[in-house]
């Protein structure tokens, strides 16, 4: 045994804490408790303001501010106080209730104590708290960082839109493109997913032990509790779910985590492609002063940002995929599988956020190597076979040539072979096609055979 003090078990709370710490404001246990306090306080104020129980217990504006500050000013000291209460209650939501009752006592408003957690099951508080914290984490932390990456990809696409590059379909030389167009593909793909995530609906239920409002009706049958529940949930900025068991069904969570997993997988594809371009020397890595690439090979500049991103995206997907599968099932009216699972939401987001950070930093450390890319193009004249056979087919269709099966003719010339510019020019000169077509084809070069690749970046939203 060592003499180390308690150490972080997760690298997100240790080695990588600086990159992901902002998520802790929302997706940590403390962040969840802050949201629980917020929901409990808002429900207390709602009941008092509307006097739904005919208690005539009004709450002044000053008292509302003081009560709401329990959430807005939630501190490390409050975390410790809650932990002490929970050590006795052995129930996290009940600890929050007693925490608020103590605050009411300090304000001299013990008369409001029975409005705390009134007619609520724990899941009424929890589901709203998770909806609030996840929504805030997405909008305040994850999405802005994802947008930073998307914007960076769009800028790179614009800067490199005219830089020709040999494509590699199935890993083999193929019709040239431009590096900017290929980066634009990833920007376009990720933008679609971010739009889906931005439009995600966050649902909430507030209807008691089995979603029937039974306790509410028993206490105050004259109140339209369904309407009050709907208004209260919407007051928190969420969408009301009227049909639930004890728990909100978590379908919105599954939808969101699947969407983020999809975005993760697109970014994983980006990481592997950039890694490959680096290995081809299409991108040069800019050495970071003082950094070590290899412990034994001093010359190396390893693509560690992209490798780190790959690993973290895979971990994020594993957790978020598991959550999206687990959370949509609850035995009959309630079981607790979701309770343990949801405590790992922050871990799933954390690994994704860490990957975003690595991708952004990695892209900042790249410089395009146009000389190598041009050299690669000019060694693969056979990729013009597509252009030649297509032009011949067009002339045949117009009745300007009698060549039989142009594709087979070019296949015989180029398949599995490396041919030179001279070989291609001799071939074209010997074709029975119009002179205008010959001139057009003889002017072709691999670095010019990129279609409208450079213009396609304009379709980035």
N, C-alpha and C positions, 0 to 999 in steps of 0.2 A: 504493500500500500504506500502511495505517495503522501506527501503532506500538503497537497494542493487544496485550496479552498474550493467551494462549489463552483464548477465551471459550466459555461453554456453547453448544452447537449447538441443543439442545432447550430450549424454554421451560420444560419441567418441571424442568430443572436450573438454570434461570436465573430468569426473572421469577416463576415460580410455585413455586419450590423449597420455600418455607415450608409450603405447603398439602399437598405430597405427599412430603415428605422421609422420613416414617416408613416408606413402602414400600421405601426404599433399604436398610433393615435386612434385607430378605428378597429383593427382586427385582432387586438390583444384581449386578454381577459379583462384588463382595466378598461379598454375601450368599450367592451360589451357592457361592463357594469355602469360606465358613464351613460350609455344609451338607455340602460334599464332605469336608471334614476330619472333621466329625461322623460321617458314614457310614463313612469309612475307619477311624477310631478304634474305633467300635463293632464293626466286623467283626474288627479285630485282637483286641479284648478277647473277643469271642465265640469266636474260634478258640482263644485261649489258655485261657479259663475251661473250655471243654469238652474241651480237649486233643484236638481232632479230628485232629491230625496226629501225635499221640504224641511231641510235643517236650518235654513236661514243663516248658514255659516258662510258669510262672504269673505273673500280674500282681497285685501287692499293691493294697490299697485306696488307698493313698497314690499309687501310680503311676497307677492308673485316674483318680484326681482330677486329677493333673497332666496326663495325656493328654487328658482331656475338656476341660480348661481351654483347650486349644489352640483349641477351637471356641467355648466360652462366653466366653473373653476375647479373641477374635479382634480385632485392632487395626489401625489405619492402618499401623503399623510392619510388621505381618505381611503386609498387602497389598503393601507395597513389597518385602518379602523374597520373596514368591511371584512377583512380577513379574520380579524379577531371575533367579529360577530358570527361569521360563518363557521368558525371553529366550534361554536356552541350549537348553532342551528343545524349544521350539516346540510344546509340547503342554501344555494347561492341567491335565488330570488327572494327567499324569506329574509336573508341577511340584508338585502337592499331595502325591503319593507321596514325592517327595524332601524336601519340607518336613517331613513326619512322620518320615522316616528321620533327619533332622538332629535333630529333637526327641528321638528315642529315643537318639541318640548322647549328647545332653546329659544324659539320665537314666541313662546307663551301661547301656542295655539294647539294645545292638546285636544281641543274640541274638534279638530280636523282629523284626528288620528284614525277614526273608523272609515274615512274616505280613502285612506291609503290602501291600494290593492283591492278596492271594493269590487266584488263579484268577478274577480280575475282568477283565472288559472295561470300557473307560471308561464305556460306557453303563450298566453295573450301578451305578456310582457316580452318574452324572449323573441317571438317571431317578428314583432315590430322593431325590437332592438337590432336584430340581425339585418332586417331590411334597411334600417337607417345606417348602420355601420358599413355594410357592404356597399350600399349606394354611395356613401361619402368616400369610401376608400377608392371606388372606381372613378368617381368624378374628380376627386381632389388629388389622387396620387397615380393610380395605374394609367388611366386614360391620358392625362397630360404627358406622361413619359412615353407612352405608345405614340402619341401624336408627334412628340419630338423626333422619334425615330422615323415616322412616316414622312415628316417634313424634310428630314435629312436625306432620305432616299429620293424624294422628289427633286431636291436640289442637285444631288449627284446625277440623277437621270438627265436633268437639263444640261449640266456641265459636260457630260460625256455622250450626249445624244449623237454627235457626229463622229465618234471614235469607232472605226470599223473593227470587227472582231470575228474570228472564225467560230461559227457555231459548232456544237458537238452533240448531235442527236445520237443516242445510244453510245455516247462517248467517242463517236467517230466524226471526222471532218464533215461538215454539212454547210448548207447555204449560209453565207455570212449575215451578220446582224450588226448592231452597234451595242457597245457596253451600256450606253444610256438607256436604250430600249429595253434591255434585259433587266436593268435595275428598276425601270418604270413598271415592268410587269409585277414585281414584288410590291412596289408602292401602291399600285392599283388593287392588288389582292388584299393587302392589309387594310387599305382604306374602306373596302366593302365591309370587312368584319368590324372595324371600329364604328362604322355607322350603325351596324346592328347592335353593338354593345351600348352605344350612346342612347339608342331608342328602347332599351330594356325597361320593362315595367317591373316595379317592385311592389309586390302584393303584401297585404296585411290582413289578419283576422283579429277580431276582438269580441268573442261571443261565448266565452265561458268554457266549462269543463269538457263538454262534448259538442260545442258549436250550436247550442240550442237556445241560449239566453235564459235557461231555466231558473238559475239563481236570481237573475235580474228581475224576471217576472214575479218571482216569489216575494221579492223585497218591495217592488214598486210596479204593480201591474198596469198602472195608468200611463207609464212612459213608453214611447215608441223606441224601444231599445235598439232595434235594427237600424233605424234612421240615425240614432245617436252614435252608434258604432261606426256607421259609414262616414258620418261627418267628422268624427274624431280621427279615424284613420286617414282620411283625406286631409285633415288639418295638419297632420304630421308630414304631408307631402307624399303619401303612399296611395296605392290603389286598393280599394276595399275588396276583399274576397268574401262573399256572403255564404258560400257553401263549403264548410270544412268539418273535420272531426275536432278533436281537442287541439290538433295542430293545424297550422296553415300548411297546405299540401306540398310546399317546397318546389312546385313545378317551375316557378320563376327562377329559383336558384339553379336547377338543372339546366334550364335554357341559357342562363348567363355563363355558367361554368363550361358548358359545351361550346359556347361562342368564343370564350377566351382560350379554350383548348385548341379550337380551330385556328385562331390567330397565332397561338404558340407554334402550331405545326407549320404554318406558312413561314414564320420566322426561323424555324428549324431548317426549312428548305433554303432560306436565304443564307443562313450560317454555313451550311454545307457547300452551297455554290460559291460563296466568297472564299471559303477555305480552298476549294478546288482552283479558283482563279489565282489565288496566291501561289498554289503549288505549281501552276503553269507559268508563273512569273508575269501574269497579266497585271497584277497589282504588286507593287513593292511596299513592304512594311517600313514605316518610318521608325527607326530605333528610338526608344524612350531612354533619355539620359539616365545612366546608372542601373538600368534594368539588365537582368541576366536571362538569356534565351535558353541556354543549356548549362548544366553544372560542369560539363566536361568539354563541350564544343563551343568555344568562344564566339565563333562566327554566326551562330544561329540567332534568328529572330523568329520565334515560334508564333503561330496564329492562335495564341491562347485565348484571346477575347472571344473568338468564334467557337472554339472548343468548349470554353466555359459556358457560353450561351447554349450550345447544344445540350449539354448535360442538365442545365437548369430548366430548360424548356421541357425536356423529357420528364424530369421530376415533377414539374408543375402539372403537366398533362396527367401523369399517373395519379396525382392527388385530386385534381379537379374532375377527372373522369370517374374516379371512385366516388366522389361526393355526388356527382350528377346521377349515378346509378343507385347509390344507397338512399339518398334523401327522398326519392319519389315513392318509397315503400314504407308504410307504417302499419303494423298489424292491427287490424280492426280500428278502434278509435284512437289508439295511442300505444306506441312503445318508445323506448329511449335510445334506439340506435342512432337517431339523428343528433342527440345531445352530444355524444362523444365525437361524432363525425364532424359536426360543425365547428368544433374547436380547432380544426385544422384548415379552415378556410384561409386564414392568414398565411399558412405555410405554402399553400398552393399559389396564392398571389405573390408571396415573397420570392419564390423561385422564378416566377415569370418576370417580376420587376427587376430582379438581379440580371436576368438574361437581357432585358431591354437595355440596362445600363452597359452591359458588356458589348452589345452590338453597336450602340452609339459610340462608345469609346473606341472600339475596333475600327469602325468606319473612319473615325477621325485620324487614325494612324496609317491610312493607306494613301498611296500615290499611284496613279495609272502609269503603266509601262507601255507606251504606244509603240515603241521600237520593236519590242518582242512580239506584240500583237500583229504588227504589220508583217514582220518576218514570217510569222506562222501562216498568215494569209497567203503570202506570195510563194509559199512552198506547197500550196494545195490548189493548183489550177484545176484539178479535176472537179472541184465543186461547181464550176461553171457548166458542167454537163447538163444540169437541170435547165439552165437558161437556154442552152443551144437546142436541146430536144424539144423544149416548149415552143421556141420560136419556129422551128421546122414544122411542128404540128400545126401551128397557126397558118403557115404558108400552105401546107397541104390542104387544110380546111378551106382556104380561100381559092384553091385550085391553082396556086402559083408554084407548086412543087409536086413531084410524083414519088417522093421518097416513101418507101414502105417501112412502117414501124420505126419511127425515129427513136423511140425509147430504147428498143433493142440495139439500134446502131450505136447510141451513146453508152449503153451498158457494156457493149463489147469493147469500146474504147477505154472506159474509165474504171469499171468496177474492180476494186481490189488492187488498183494500180496507182502509182504516182507518176503523173505526166507533167511535162514542162509547158511553158508558154509557147515555145516553138512547136511542140507536138500539136497543141491545140490550134495554132494558126494554120499549120499545114492541113489539118483535118478540115477546118472551116473552108479554106480555099478550094478544097476538092468537092465540096457539097454542091448538089444541083438545086440551088435556091437563088432567089433574086439577089442582085448585087447590093441593093439597099439593106437587105437582111444580113448579108455577109459583112458589110461595113459596120453595121451596128454590133454584130457579135464579135468582130475582130477588135473592136474598141473596148470590149469588156475586160475588166481586171477584177480579181477577187475582192480587193478593197473597195471597189465601186459597186459591187453587186450586193447592195443592201436594201434594195427596194425603197420604201418610204419609212424605214425604221426610225430615222432621225425625227420625222414629223409625227410619229405616233405618240411621242411623249406629250403632245399637246392635249391628249385625251385624259391626262391625269386630272382628277378633280381637285 
